[in-house]
């Protein structure tokens, strides 16, 4: 599937969710490049000597999604968001297995926190706290910061106006910066 026909993509997603292995292969062909970009985006936030490569992260996300495709995955943006979440969760689990966690460079998404960069586990905990008080903003952070989607794309996934996404992003960014700088 070389084109970006939304109907064909939805059909592939449906077949994939129903367990059609050839649809899974076609899906990877259709969005493999985008998944690698998202994985590379995630890996840029990791420490420089990280042992994982973007391809391994793509494979882990794909394996996690097989048979567990969220119901809300009904188009390309939703699928990429779910894949990004799967990558993030894998990196968090990976960090939990390492003593001391891993550092995150938040300045790449304009979440400057100060001289001490928080660990992946700190960011995960802060995001869980944000999700408890502002779920939509937490989802926006997930899609924009971790998923590499533009604010407009993330707004589309969440079904909100771009202006609302801009406002939510500013609020979430300020809340996270305050939360992460206070420890």
VMD Tcl script that builds the backbone (N, CA, C; Angstrom):
set m [mol new atoms 549]
animate dup $m
set s [atomselect $m all]
$s set {name element resname resid chain x y z} {
  {N N UNK 1 A 0.855 -1.183 0.000}
  {CA C UNK 1 A 0.000 0.000 0.000}
  {C C UNK 1 A 0.890 1.231 0.000}
  {N N UNK 2 A 1.127 1.773 -1.133}
  {CA C UNK 2 A 2.019 2.918 -1.262}
  {C C UNK 2 A 1.319 4.238 -0.991}
  {N N UNK 3 A 0.020 4.335 -1.328}
  {CA C UNK 3 A -0.662 5.612 -1.149}
  {C C UNK 3 A -1.121 5.789 0.296}
  {N N UNK 4 A -1.637 6.949 0.582}
  {CA C UNK 4 A -2.090 7.267 1.937}
  {C C UNK 4 A -3.615 7.245 2.022}
  {N N UNK 5 A -4.263 6.354 1.284}
  {CA C UNK 5 A -5.717 6.252 1.278}
  {C C UNK 5 A -6.219 5.834 2.665}
  {N N UNK 6 A -6.959 6.729 3.351}
  {CA C UNK 6 A -7.440 6.416 4.701}
  {C C UNK 6 A -8.335 5.182 4.753}
  {N N UNK 7 A -9.133 4.951 3.698}
  {CA C UNK 7 A -10.024 3.784 3.683}
  {C C UNK 7 A -9.216 2.489 3.641}
  {N N UNK 8 A -8.196 2.464 2.800}
  {CA C UNK 8 A -7.352 1.266 2.707}
  {C C UNK 8 A -6.637 1.020 4.033}
  {N N UNK 9 A -6.198 2.106 4.656}
  {CA C UNK 9 A -5.500 1.967 5.929}
  {C C UNK 9 A -6.441 1.419 7.004}
  {N N UNK 10 A -7.675 1.939 7.062}
  {CA C UNK 10 A -8.659 1.445 8.034}
  {C C UNK 10 A -8.958 -0.037 7.805}
  {N N UNK 11 A -9.069 -0.424 6.531}
  {CA C UNK 11 A -9.310 -1.823 6.204}
  {C C UNK 11 A -8.149 -2.692 6.695}
  {N N UNK 12 A -6.930 -2.237 6.456}
  {CA C UNK 12 A -5.759 -2.970 6.947}
  {C C UNK 12 A -5.777 -3.084 8.469}
  {N N UNK 13 A -6.109 -1.990 9.135}
  {CA C UNK 13 A -6.190 -2.018 10.603}
  {C C UNK 13 A -7.219 -3.025 11.081}
  {N N UNK 14 A -8.387 -3.020 10.436}
  {CA C UNK 14 A -9.444 -3.951 10.828}
  {C C UNK 14 A -8.990 -5.399 10.629}
  {N N UNK 15 A -8.401 -5.668 9.459}
  {CA C UNK 15 A -7.917 -7.028 9.191}
  {C C UNK 15 A -6.813 -7.417 10.171}
  {N N UNK 16 A -5.932 -6.475 10.476}
  {CA C UNK 16 A -4.852 -6.711 11.433}
  {C C UNK 16 A -5.413 -7.033 12.820}
  {N N UNK 17 A -6.401 -6.245 13.256}
  {CA C UNK 17 A -7.018 -6.455 14.565}
  {C C UNK 17 A -7.715 -7.808 14.640}
  {N N UNK 18 A -8.173 -8.302 13.497}
  {CA C UNK 18 A -8.841 -9.608 13.450}
  {C C UNK 18 A -7.849 -10.755 13.334}
  {N N UNK 19 A -6.559 -10.451 13.307}
  {CA C UNK 19 A -5.535 -11.495 13.305}
  {C C UNK 19 A -4.972 -11.868 11.962}
  {N N UNK 20 A -5.290 -11.131 10.922}
  {CA C UNK 20 A -4.773 -11.411 9.588}
  {C C UNK 20 A -3.298 -11.016 9.523}
  {N N UNK 21 A -2.408 -12.036 9.493}
  {CA C UNK 21 A -0.965 -11.781 9.504}
  {C C UNK 21 A -0.496 -11.023 8.269}
  {N N UNK 22 A -1.097 -11.298 7.113}
  {CA C UNK 22 A -0.662 -10.582 5.903}
  {C C UNK 22 A -1.023 -9.099 6.010}
  {N N UNK 23 A -2.127 -8.790 6.677}
  {CA C UNK 23 A -2.489 -7.384 6.887}
  {C C UNK 23 A -1.461 -6.714 7.792}
  {N N UNK 24 A -0.955 -7.441 8.778}
  {CA C UNK 24 A 0.085 -6.904 9.656}
  {C C UNK 24 A 1.345 -6.570 8.877}
  {N N UNK 25 A 1.703 -7.446 7.953}
  {CA C UNK 25 A 2.875 -7.203 7.110}
  {C C UNK 25 A 2.643 -5.993 6.199}
  {N N UNK 26 A 1.432 -5.920 5.619}
  {CA C UNK 26 A 1.102 -4.772 4.755}
  {C C UNK 26 A 1.105 -3.473 5.553}
  {N N UNK 27 A 0.636 -3.556 6.785}
  {CA C UNK 27 A 0.612 -2.384 7.660}
  {C C UNK 27 A 2.028 -1.899 7.935}
  {N N UNK 28 A 2.927 -2.825 8.220}
  {CA C UNK 28 A 4.326 -2.449 8.460}
  {C C UNK 28 A 4.933 -1.817 7.213}
  {N N UNK 29 A 4.599 -2.341 6.053}
  {CA C UNK 29 A 5.102 -1.742 4.807}
  {C C UNK 29 A 4.552 -0.329 4.636}
  {N N UNK 30 A 3.293 -0.148 5.015}
  {CA C UNK 30 A 2.635 1.145 4.822}
  {C C UNK 30 A 3.164 2.224 5.747}
  {N N UNK 31 A 3.527 1.849 6.966}
  {CA C UNK 31 A 3.928 2.885 7.935}
  {C C UNK 31 A 5.262 2.602 8.604}
  {N N UNK 32 A 6.015 1.656 8.085}
  {CA C UNK 32 A 7.304 1.316 8.674}
  {C C UNK 32 A 8.241 2.507 8.798}
  {N N UNK 33 A 8.277 3.338 7.765}
  {CA C UNK 33 A 9.149 4.515 7.795}
  {C C UNK 33 A 8.726 5.460 8.905}
  {N N UNK 34 A 7.409 5.674 9.049}
  {CA C UNK 34 A 6.915 6.565 10.112}
  {C C UNK 34 A 7.210 5.982 11.494}
  {N N UNK 35 A 7.063 4.664 11.641}
  {CA C UNK 35 A 7.369 4.034 12.928}
  {C C UNK 35 A 8.845 4.195 13.279}
  {N N UNK 36 A 9.715 4.065 12.267}
  {CA C UNK 36 A 11.147 4.254 12.517}
  {C C UNK 36 A 11.458 5.697 12.915}
  {N N UNK 37 A 10.762 6.658 12.320}
  {CA C UNK 37 A 10.964 8.057 12.707}
  {C C UNK 37 A 10.541 8.283 14.152}
  {N N UNK 38 A 9.414 7.700 14.534}
  {CA C UNK 38 A 8.951 7.837 15.920}
  {C C UNK 38 A 9.935 7.175 16.876}
  {N N UNK 39 A 10.416 5.996 16.513}
  {CA C UNK 39 A 11.381 5.294 17.366}
  {C C UNK 39 A 12.672 6.104 17.494}
  {N N UNK 40 A 13.133 6.669 16.389}
  {CA C UNK 40 A 14.348 7.498 16.439}
  {C C UNK 40 A 14.104 8.719 17.320}
  {N N UNK 41 A 12.916 9.286 17.239}
  {CA C UNK 41 A 12.551 10.430 18.079}
  {C C UNK 41 A 12.614 10.045 19.554}
  {N N UNK 42 A 12.057 8.875 19.889}
  {CA C UNK 42 A 12.125 8.385 21.271}
  {C C UNK 42 A 13.581 8.173 21.706}
  {N N UNK 43 A 14.371 7.585 20.836}
  {CA C UNK 43 A 15.748 7.249 21.204}
  {C C UNK 43 A 16.614 8.489 21.372}
  {N N UNK 44 A 16.282 9.587 20.677}
  {CA C UNK 44 A 17.040 10.828 20.869}
  {C C UNK 44 A 16.881 11.355 22.287}
  {N N UNK 45 A 15.817 10.973 22.964}
  {CA C UNK 45 A 15.574 11.415 24.332}
  {C C UNK 45 A 16.277 10.521 25.357}
  {N N UNK 46 A 16.849 9.431 24.898}
  {CA C UNK 46 A 17.520 8.483 25.787}
  {C C UNK 46 A 19.000 8.843 25.915}
  {N N UNK 47 A 19.647 8.174 26.843}
  {CA C UNK 47 A 21.075 8.440 27.031}
  {C C UNK 47 A 21.842 8.037 25.778}
  {N N UNK 48 A 22.977 8.658 25.582}
  {CA C UNK 48 A 23.735 8.459 24.346}
  {C C UNK 48 A 24.283 7.047 24.181}
  {N N UNK 49 A 24.581 6.366 25.270}
  {CA C UNK 49 A 25.158 5.025 25.168}
  {C C UNK 49 A 24.098 3.930 25.303}
  {N N UNK 50 A 22.863 4.251 24.992}
  {CA C UNK 50 A 21.762 3.289 25.098}
  {C C UNK 50 A 22.035 2.117 24.171}
  {N N UNK 51 A 21.715 0.912 24.630}
  {CA C UNK 51 A 22.002 -0.280 23.836}
  {C C UNK 51 A 20.916 -0.598 22.810}
  {N N UNK 52 A 19.739 -0.027 22.962}
  {CA C UNK 52 A 18.662 -0.277 21.999}
  {C C UNK 52 A 18.827 0.582 20.753}
  {N N UNK 53 A 18.369 0.055 19.646}
  {CA C UNK 53 A 18.344 0.771 18.380}
  {C C UNK 53 A 16.886 1.027 17.999}
  {N N UNK 54 A 16.617 2.046 17.180}
  {CA C UNK 54 A 15.235 2.314 16.777}
  {C C UNK 54 A 14.510 1.108 16.180}
  {N N UNK 55 A 15.202 0.298 15.394}
  {CA C UNK 55 A 14.558 -0.877 14.794}
  {C C UNK 55 A 14.063 -1.840 15.867}
  {N N UNK 56 A 14.849 -2.036 16.909}
  {CA C UNK 56 A 14.413 -2.911 18.008}
  {C C UNK 56 A 13.186 -2.328 18.694}
  {N N UNK 57 A 13.154 -1.024 18.829}
  {CA C UNK 57 A 12.007 -0.365 19.456}
  {C C UNK 57 A 10.754 -0.516 18.587}
  {N N UNK 58 A 10.892 -0.395 17.282}
  {CA C UNK 58 A 9.771 -0.608 16.363}
  {C C UNK 58 A 9.262 -2.036 16.507}
  {N N UNK 59 A 10.174 -2.999 16.534}
  {CA C UNK 59 A 9.777 -4.403 16.657}
  {C C UNK 59 A 9.057 -4.666 17.973}
  {N N UNK 60 A 9.540 -4.086 19.063}
  {CA C UNK 60 A 8.891 -4.259 20.361}
  {C C UNK 60 A 7.485 -3.676 20.351}
  {N N UNK 61 A 7.325 -2.499 19.758}
  {CA C UNK 61 A 6.005 -1.863 19.682}
  {C C UNK 61 A 5.065 -2.718 18.832}
  {N N UNK 62 A 5.562 -3.205 17.718}
  {CA C UNK 62 A 4.748 -4.034 16.835}
  {C C UNK 62 A 4.281 -5.292 17.563}
  {N N UNK 63 A 5.205 -5.942 18.278}
  {CA C UNK 63 A 4.850 -7.165 19.005}
  {C C UNK 63 A 3.818 -6.873 20.095}
  {N N UNK 64 A 3.947 -5.726 20.735}
  {CA C UNK 64 A 2.996 -5.363 21.789}
  {C C UNK 64 A 1.608 -5.104 21.204}
  {N N UNK 65 A 1.555 -4.548 19.997}
  {CA C UNK 65 A 0.272 -4.208 19.384}
  {C C UNK 65 A -0.436 -5.411 18.745}
  {N N UNK 66 A 0.328 -6.443 18.380}
  {CA C UNK 66 A -0.296 -7.610 17.745}
  {C C UNK 66 A -1.332 -8.197 18.699}
  {N N UNK 67 A -2.538 -8.265 18.233}
  {CA C UNK 67 A -3.617 -8.847 19.020}
  {C C UNK 67 A -4.131 -7.967 20.145}
  {N N UNK 68 A -3.495 -6.818 20.365}
  {CA C UNK 68 A -3.900 -5.926 21.449}
  {C C UNK 68 A -4.113 -4.511 20.928}
  {N N UNK 69 A -4.584 -4.419 19.720}
  {CA C UNK 69 A -4.785 -3.116 19.105}
  {C C UNK 69 A -5.922 -2.397 19.818}
  {N N UNK 70 A -5.655 -1.216 20.361}
  {CA C UNK 70 A -6.724 -0.484 21.066}
  {C C UNK 70 A -7.905 -0.190 20.152}
  {N N UNK 71 A -9.096 -0.191 20.735}
  {CA C UNK 71 A -10.321 0.057 19.961}
  {C C UNK 71 A -10.312 1.408 19.272}
  {N N UNK 72 A -9.654 2.392 19.892}
  {CA C UNK 72 A -9.679 3.734 19.312}
  {C C UNK 72 A -8.765 3.869 18.092}
  {N N UNK 73 A -8.017 2.831 17.759}
  {CA C UNK 73 A -7.145 2.868 16.583}
  {C C UNK 73 A -7.986 2.681 15.336}
  {N N UNK 74 A -8.426 3.774 14.751}
  {CA C UNK 74 A -9.259 3.663 13.556}
  {C C UNK 74 A -8.668 4.388 12.354}
  {N N UNK 75 A -7.472 4.946 12.522}
  {CA C UNK 75 A -6.818 5.572 11.374}
  {C C UNK 75 A -5.310 5.625 11.635}
  {N N UNK 76 A -4.608 6.167 10.659}
  {CA C UNK 76 A -3.147 6.235 10.699}
  {C C UNK 76 A -2.631 6.957 11.953}
  {N N UNK 77 A -3.191 8.115 12.266}
  {CA C UNK 77 A -2.726 8.887 13.422}
  {C C UNK 77 A -2.951 8.140 14.730}
  {N N UNK 78 A -4.128 7.510 14.859}
  {CA C UNK 78 A -4.408 6.750 16.076}
  {C C UNK 78 A -3.435 5.569 16.216}
  {N N UNK 79 A -3.181 4.888 15.101}
  {CA C UNK 79 A -2.264 3.754 15.149}
  {C C UNK 79 A -0.863 4.205 15.536}
  {N N UNK 80 A -0.409 5.310 14.936}
  {CA C UNK 80 A 0.927 5.812 15.262}
  {C C UNK 80 A 1.003 6.248 16.731}
  {N N UNK 81 A -0.075 6.829 17.245}
  {CA C UNK 81 A -0.118 7.193 18.654}
  {C C UNK 81 A -0.011 5.969 19.549}
  {N N UNK 82 A -0.737 4.900 19.201}
  {CA C UNK 82 A -0.676 3.660 19.984}
  {C C UNK 82 A 0.722 3.043 19.917}
  {N N UNK 83 A 1.327 3.085 18.742}
  {CA C UNK 83 A 2.686 2.552 18.593}
  {C C UNK 83 A 3.678 3.371 19.416}
  {N N UNK 84 A 3.518 4.679 19.412}
  {CA C UNK 84 A 4.398 5.538 20.199}
  {C C UNK 84 A 4.260 5.238 21.684}
  {N N UNK 85 A 3.009 5.065 22.143}
  {CA C UNK 85 A 2.786 4.705 23.553}
  {C C UNK 85 A 3.458 3.382 23.886}
  {N N UNK 86 A 3.332 2.403 22.985}
  {CA C UNK 86 A 3.954 1.094 23.208}
  {C C UNK 86 A 5.475 1.237 23.312}
  {N N UNK 87 A 6.051 2.090 22.467}
  {CA C UNK 87 A 7.499 2.327 22.529}
  {C C UNK 87 A 7.882 2.970 23.855}
  {N N UNK 88 A 7.118 3.963 24.257}
  {CA C UNK 88 A 7.396 4.653 25.516}
  {C C UNK 88 A 7.312 3.687 26.696}
  {N N UNK 89 A 6.269 2.867 26.726}
  {CA C UNK 89 A 6.119 1.904 27.820}
  {C C UNK 89 A 7.274 0.916 27.841}
  {N N UNK 90 A 7.717 0.479 26.651}
  {CA C UNK 90 A 8.850 -0.435 26.603}
  {C C UNK 90 A 10.105 0.231 27.177}
  {N N UNK 91 A 10.343 1.485 26.804}
  {CA C UNK 91 A 11.512 2.203 27.322}
  {C C UNK 91 A 11.406 2.415 28.837}
  {N N UNK 92 A 10.217 2.641 29.344}
  {CA C UNK 92 A 10.031 2.794 30.789}
  {C C UNK 92 A 10.331 1.479 31.489}
  {N N UNK 93 A 9.811 0.378 30.953}
  {CA C UNK 93 A 10.107 -0.936 31.543}
  {C C UNK 93 A 11.603 -1.218 31.492}
  {N N UNK 94 A 12.226 -0.851 30.400}
  {CA C UNK 94 A 13.664 -1.035 30.242}
  {C C UNK 94 A 14.414 -0.221 31.308}
  {N N UNK 95 A 13.964 1.014 31.518}
  {CA C UNK 95 A 14.608 1.877 32.516}
  {C C UNK 95 A 14.419 1.326 33.923}
  {N N UNK 96 A 13.270 0.756 34.204}
  {CA C UNK 96 A 13.020 0.181 35.536}
  {C C UNK 96 A 13.964 -0.967 35.840}
  {N N UNK 97 A 14.383 -1.674 34.814}
  {CA C UNK 97 A 15.301 -2.802 35.016}
  {C C UNK 97 A 16.738 -2.349 35.239}
  {N N UNK 98 A 17.029 -1.084 34.986}
  {CA C UNK 98 A 18.380 -0.549 35.167}
  {C C UNK 98 A 18.447 0.239 36.460}
  {N N UNK 99 A 19.495 0.067 37.235}
  {CA C UNK 99 A 19.628 0.878 38.442}
  {C C UNK 99 A 19.807 2.350 38.085}
  {N N UNK 100 A 19.082 3.219 38.778}
  {CA C UNK 100 A 19.232 4.659 38.576}
  {C C UNK 100 A 18.410 5.234 37.450}
  {N N UNK 101 A 17.758 4.397 36.658}
  {CA C UNK 101 A 16.930 4.908 35.567}
  {C C UNK 101 A 17.761 5.529 34.465}
  {N N UNK 102 A 17.100 6.202 33.556}
  {CA C UNK 102 A 17.760 6.846 32.427}
  {C C UNK 102 A 17.352 8.308 32.387}
  {N N UNK 103 A 18.214 9.110 31.858}
  {CA C UNK 103 A 17.943 10.542 31.777}
  {C C UNK 103 A 17.159 10.873 30.516}
  {N N UNK 104 A 16.337 11.899 30.611}
  {CA C UNK 104 A 15.525 12.360 29.488}
  {C C UNK 104 A 15.919 13.788 29.181}
  {N N UNK 105 A 16.071 14.097 27.904}
  {CA C UNK 105 A 16.386 15.462 27.506}
  {C C UNK 105 A 15.097 16.149 27.083}
  {N N UNK 106 A 14.480 16.824 28.018}
  {CA C UNK 106 A 13.184 17.427 27.761}
  {C C UNK 106 A 13.253 18.708 26.955}
  {N N UNK 107 A 14.417 19.298 26.828}
  {CA C UNK 107 A 14.502 20.563 26.122}
  {C C UNK 107 A 14.159 20.436 24.643}
  {N N UNK 108 A 14.204 19.238 24.072}
  {CA C UNK 108 A 13.875 19.069 22.658}
  {C C UNK 108 A 12.409 19.344 22.386}
  {N N UNK 109 A 11.570 19.303 23.411}
  {CA C UNK 109 A 10.144 19.592 23.226}
  {C C UNK 109 A 9.763 20.845 23.999}
  {N N UNK 110 A 10.727 21.677 24.313}
  {CA C UNK 110 A 10.497 22.938 25.009}
  {C C UNK 110 A 9.961 22.731 26.419}
  {N N UNK 111 A 10.382 21.651 27.041}
  {CA C UNK 111 A 10.014 21.423 28.431}
  {C C UNK 111 A 11.266 21.597 29.279}
  {N N UNK 112 A 11.867 22.763 29.200}
  {CA C UNK 112 A 13.092 23.025 29.936}
  {C C UNK 112 A 12.780 22.999 31.424}
  {N N UNK 113 A 13.513 22.165 32.147}
  {CA C UNK 113 A 13.216 21.953 33.554}
  {C C UNK 113 A 14.296 22.519 34.460}
  {N N UNK 114 A 15.433 22.768 33.950}
  {CA C UNK 114 A 16.513 23.259 34.784}
  {C C UNK 114 A 17.758 22.437 34.533}
  {N N UNK 115 A 18.792 22.623 35.352}
  {CA C UNK 115 A 20.061 21.958 35.090}
  {C C UNK 115 A 20.027 20.453 35.307}
  {N N UNK 116 A 19.153 19.948 36.177}
  {CA C UNK 116 A 19.104 18.513 36.429}
  {C C UNK 116 A 17.990 17.910 35.581}
  {N N UNK 117 A 18.361 17.015 34.684}
  {CA C UNK 117 A 17.369 16.381 33.831}
  {C C UNK 117 A 16.725 15.214 34.581}
  {N N UNK 118 A 15.406 15.087 34.517}
  {CA C UNK 118 A 14.724 14.001 35.213}
  {C C UNK 118 A 14.954 12.670 34.515}
  {N N UNK 119 A 14.748 11.598 35.246}
  {CA C UNK 119 A 14.874 10.277 34.647}
  {C C UNK 119 A 13.577 9.921 33.950}
  {N N UNK 120 A 13.633 8.900 33.120}
  {CA C UNK 120 A 12.453 8.405 32.431}
  {C C UNK 120 A 11.372 8.062 33.446}
  {N N UNK 121 A 11.775 7.489 34.562}
  {CA C UNK 121 A 10.810 7.095 35.589}
  {C C UNK 121 A 10.157 8.311 36.232}
  {N N UNK 122 A 10.914 9.396 36.433}
  {CA C UNK 122 A 10.341 10.633 36.972}
  {C C UNK 122 A 9.302 11.210 36.010}
  {N N UNK 123 A 9.646 11.219 34.733}
  {CA C UNK 123 A 8.733 11.748 33.725}
  {C C UNK 123 A 7.476 10.884 33.659}
  {N N UNK 124 A 7.651 9.573 33.721}
  {CA C UNK 124 A 6.502 8.672 33.697}
  {C C UNK 124 A 5.583 8.933 34.884}
  {N N UNK 125 A 6.156 9.090 36.071}
  {CA C UNK 125 A 5.351 9.355 37.268}
  {C C UNK 125 A 4.626 10.700 37.149}
  {N N UNK 126 A 5.319 11.706 36.668}
  {CA C UNK 126 A 4.696 13.027 36.503}
  {C C UNK 126 A 3.555 12.955 35.490}
  {N N UNK 127 A 3.763 12.203 34.417}
  {CA C UNK 127 A 2.718 12.079 33.404}
  {C C UNK 127 A 1.498 11.341 33.965}
  {N N UNK 128 A 1.723 10.345 34.813}
  {CA C UNK 128 A 0.605 9.652 35.463}
  {C C UNK 128 A -0.168 10.612 36.370}
  {N N UNK 129 A 0.548 11.472 37.083}
  {CA C UNK 129 A -0.113 12.456 37.945}
  {C C UNK 129 A -0.918 13.450 37.109}
  {N N UNK 130 A -0.342 13.892 35.995}
  {CA C UNK 130 A -1.068 14.797 35.108}
  {C C UNK 130 A -2.310 14.110 34.553}
  {N N UNK 131 A -2.180 12.850 34.206}
  {CA C UNK 131 A -3.318 12.107 33.664}
  {C C UNK 131 A -4.472 12.033 34.664}
  {N N UNK 132 A -4.142 11.952 35.948}
  {CA C UNK 132 A -5.180 11.885 36.979}
  {C C UNK 132 A -5.958 13.194 37.088}
  {N N UNK 133 A -5.291 14.317 36.824}
  {CA C UNK 133 A -5.975 15.605 36.976}
  {C C UNK 133 A -6.401 16.230 35.640}
  {N N UNK 134 A -5.696 15.873 34.565}
  {CA C UNK 134 A -6.011 16.442 33.244}
  {C C UNK 134 A -5.709 15.399 32.164}
  {N N UNK 135 A -6.593 14.414 32.011}
  {CA C UNK 135 A -6.323 13.309 31.075}
  {C C UNK 135 A -6.069 13.751 29.633}
  {N N UNK 136 A -6.826 14.735 29.163}
  {CA C UNK 136 A -6.658 15.185 27.783}
  {C C UNK 136 A -5.275 15.796 27.575}
  {N N UNK 137 A -4.813 16.579 28.540}
  {CA C UNK 137 A -3.487 17.182 28.432}
  {C C UNK 137 A -2.407 16.106 28.471}
  {N N UNK 138 A -2.596 15.095 29.312}
  {CA C UNK 138 A -1.619 14.003 29.374}
  {C C UNK 138 A -1.552 13.265 28.042}
  {N N UNK 139 A -2.715 13.041 27.422}
  {CA C UNK 139 A -2.730 12.388 26.111}
  {C C UNK 139 A -2.019 13.250 25.066}
  {N N UNK 140 A -2.216 14.539 25.148}
  {CA C UNK 140 A -1.567 15.453 24.215}
  {C C UNK 140 A -0.045 15.395 24.371}
  {N N UNK 141 A 0.433 15.389 25.607}
  {CA C UNK 141 A 1.877 15.269 25.862}
  {C C UNK 141 A 2.385 13.951 25.289}
  {N N UNK 142 A 1.639 12.893 25.519}
  {CA C UNK 142 A 2.010 11.568 25.020}
  {C C UNK 142 A 2.194 11.588 23.505}
  {N N UNK 143 A 1.230 12.147 22.815}
  {CA C UNK 143 A 1.262 12.142 21.353}
  {C C UNK 143 A 2.277 13.129 20.777}
  {N N UNK 144 A 2.360 14.308 21.374}
  {CA C UNK 144 A 3.235 15.349 20.826}
  {C C UNK 144 A 4.688 15.145 21.250}
  {N N UNK 145 A 4.919 15.046 22.542}
  {CA C UNK 145 A 6.297 14.945 23.029}
  {C C UNK 145 A 6.895 13.569 22.785}
  {N N UNK 146 A 6.169 12.530 23.189}
  {CA C UNK 146 A 6.714 11.185 23.054}
  {C C UNK 146 A 6.487 10.591 21.674}
  {N N UNK 147 A 5.362 10.938 21.052}
  {CA C UNK 147 A 5.035 10.359 19.753}
  {C C UNK 147 A 5.578 11.114 18.572}
  {N N UNK 148 A 6.016 12.349 18.807}
  {CA C UNK 148 A 6.570 13.128 17.719}
  {C C UNK 148 A 5.539 13.679 16.754}
  {N N UNK 149 A 4.242 13.561 17.097}
  {CA C UNK 149 A 3.217 14.145 16.239}
  {C C UNK 149 A 3.235 15.663 16.423}
  {N N UNK 150 A 2.892 16.375 15.371}
  {CA C UNK 150 A 2.745 17.818 15.510}
  {C C UNK 150 A 1.531 18.079 16.399}
  {N N UNK 151 A 1.419 19.297 16.929}
  {CA C UNK 151 A 0.246 19.613 17.739}
  {C C UNK 151 A -1.036 19.462 16.913}
  {N N UNK 152 A -0.988 19.829 15.660}
  {CA C UNK 152 A -2.171 19.699 14.784}
  {C C UNK 152 A -2.546 18.222 14.621}
  {N N UNK 153 A -1.549 17.364 14.387}
  {CA C UNK 153 A -1.830 15.927 14.252}
  {C C UNK 153 A -2.383 15.359 15.552}
  {N N UNK 154 A -1.765 15.734 16.667}
  {CA C UNK 154 A -2.236 15.252 17.968}
  {C C UNK 154 A -3.655 15.735 18.241}
  {N N UNK 155 A -3.947 16.981 17.859}
  {CA C UNK 155 A -5.306 17.512 18.024}
  {C C UNK 155 A -6.294 16.669 17.216}
  {N N UNK 156 A -5.909 16.278 16.015}
  {CA C UNK 156 A -6.769 15.433 15.188}
  {C C UNK 156 A -7.039 14.085 15.826}
  {N N UNK 157 A -6.000 13.477 16.383}
  {CA C UNK 157 A -6.161 12.191 17.058}
  {C C UNK 157 A -7.114 12.324 18.243}
  {N N UNK 158 A -6.993 13.416 18.975}
  {CA C UNK 158 A -7.808 13.610 20.179}
  {C C UNK 158 A -9.158 14.261 19.879}
  {N N UNK 159 A -9.384 14.645 18.627}
  {CA C UNK 159 A -10.657 15.240 18.249}
  {C C UNK 159 A -10.877 16.625 18.844}
  {N N UNK 160 A -9.809 17.404 18.921}
  {CA C UNK 160 A -9.926 18.764 19.461}
  {C C UNK 160 A -9.445 19.777 18.436}
  {N N UNK 161 A -9.858 21.006 18.630}
  {CA C UNK 161 A -9.435 22.089 17.750}
  {C C UNK 161 A -7.941 22.367 17.966}
  {N N UNK 162 A -7.212 22.748 16.918}
  {CA C UNK 162 A -5.791 23.064 17.063}
  {C C UNK 162 A -5.519 24.140 18.126}
  {N N UNK 163 A -6.392 25.122 18.216}
  {CA C UNK 163 A -6.200 26.179 19.222}
  {C C UNK 163 A -6.309 25.601 20.640}
  {N N UNK 164 A -7.241 24.682 20.844}
  {CA C UNK 164 A -7.376 24.011 22.143}
  {C C UNK 164 A -6.114 23.204 22.445}
  {N N UNK 165 A -5.587 22.542 21.421}
  {CA C UNK 165 A -4.351 21.777 21.597}
  {C C UNK 165 A -3.199 22.699 21.992}
  {N N UNK 166 A -3.097 23.851 21.353}
  {CA C UNK 166 A -2.051 24.821 21.707}
  {C C UNK 166 A -2.171 25.227 23.171}
  {N N UNK 167 A -3.398 25.545 23.592}
  {CA C UNK 167 A -3.614 25.953 24.987}
  {C C UNK 167 A -3.320 24.818 25.957}
  {N N UNK 168 A -3.800 23.619 25.629}
  {CA C UNK 168 A -3.543 22.469 26.498}
  {C C UNK 168 A -2.045 22.166 26.588}
  {N N UNK 169 A -1.347 22.305 25.467}
  {CA C UNK 169 A 0.095 22.046 25.440}
  {C C UNK 169 A 0.819 23.022 26.369}
  {N N UNK 170 A 0.456 24.289 26.298}
  {CA C UNK 170 A 1.088 25.289 27.164}
  {C C UNK 170 A 0.836 24.977 28.635}
  {N N UNK 171 A -0.391 24.630 28.970}
  {CA C UNK 171 A -0.723 24.301 30.360}
  {C C UNK 171 A 0.006 23.041 30.830}
  {N N UNK 172 A -0.009 22.011 30.003}
  {CA C UNK 172 A 0.653 20.756 30.373}
  {C C UNK 172 A 2.157 20.958 30.516}
  {N N UNK 173 A 2.732 21.689 29.588}
  {CA C UNK 173 A 4.173 21.951 29.635}
  {C C UNK 173 A 4.544 22.694 30.911}
  {N N UNK 174 A 3.767 23.695 31.270}
  {CA C UNK 174 A 4.039 24.458 32.495}
  {C C UNK 174 A 3.868 23.577 33.730}
  {N N UNK 175 A 2.814 22.777 33.748}
  {CA C UNK 175 A 2.569 21.903 34.895}
  {C C UNK 175 A 3.710 20.899 35.049}
  {N N UNK 176 A 4.121 20.258 33.940}
  {CA C UNK 176 A 5.205 19.270 33.999}
  {C C UNK 176 A 6.533 19.920 34.400}
  {N N UNK 177 A 6.806 21.078 33.856}
  {CA C UNK 177 A 8.066 21.759 34.204}
  {C C UNK 177 A 8.106 22.060 35.710}
  {N N UNK 178 A 6.997 22.536 36.234}
  {CA C UNK 178 A 6.928 22.822 37.671}
  {C C UNK 178 A 7.060 21.531 38.491}
  {N N UNK 179 A 6.333 20.496 38.087}
  {CA C UNK 179 A 6.349 19.228 38.807}
  {C C UNK 179 A 7.725 18.578 38.767}
  {N N UNK 180 A 8.371 18.601 37.634}
  {CA C UNK 180 A 9.686 17.939 37.493}
  {C C UNK 180 A 10.808 18.734 38.128}
  {N N UNK 181 A 10.666 20.043 38.199}
  {CA C UNK 181 A 11.713 20.842 38.833}
  {C C UNK 181 A 11.604 20.801 40.351}
  {N N UNK 182 A 10.410 20.461 40.868}
  {CA C UNK 182 A 10.244 20.388 42.321}
  {C C UNK 182 A 10.597 19.034 42.886}
  {N N UNK 183 A 10.814 18.055 41.996}
  {CA C UNK 183 A 11.206 16.720 42.438}
  {C C UNK 183 A 10.043 15.999 42.885}
}
mol reanalyze $m
mol bondsrecalc $m
mol representation Tube
mol addrep $m
